[in-house]
Amino acid sequence: MHLAAETSSPDAVAAVFEIGRGVGATVGIYGHDHRGARAIVTAVDKDGSTALHYAALCQYPSSVQVARKLLLLGAVALAKDSRGRTARDVAQDAGNQGVAEVLRVWEEDERERERLLGSK
């Protein structure tokens, strides 16, 4: 998934996700086990970066589409790499304003969901 995100191809991201549907692997992230396709979307590399972090670095016109696709497939916008950076931080540092804006809006929604779920 990381390579698909890095190449900024929404079709490649969708294809890797579909392949993941049949995978029985489990990835543990944030105290939850994710299986199959979800595991591929939330997987981290040796530096703790997710595919969303990779998409945030890219300056291709389709980078915004890739970031949206990853989020819709279950990527965690608030996930931090080993340096403590979210994908939004990476996008801002890279000057990728389109992706940074998509992530800003999504992060606000994630924080609100966490707040609401935590208050029950």
Secondary structure, DSSP 4 states (H G I P E B T S, - for coil): -HHHHHTT-HHHHHHHHHHHTT---EEEETTEEEEHHHHHHH---TTS--HHHHHHH--STTHHHHHHHHHHTT--TT---TTS--HHHHHHHHT-HHHHHHHHHHHHHHHHHHHHHHT-
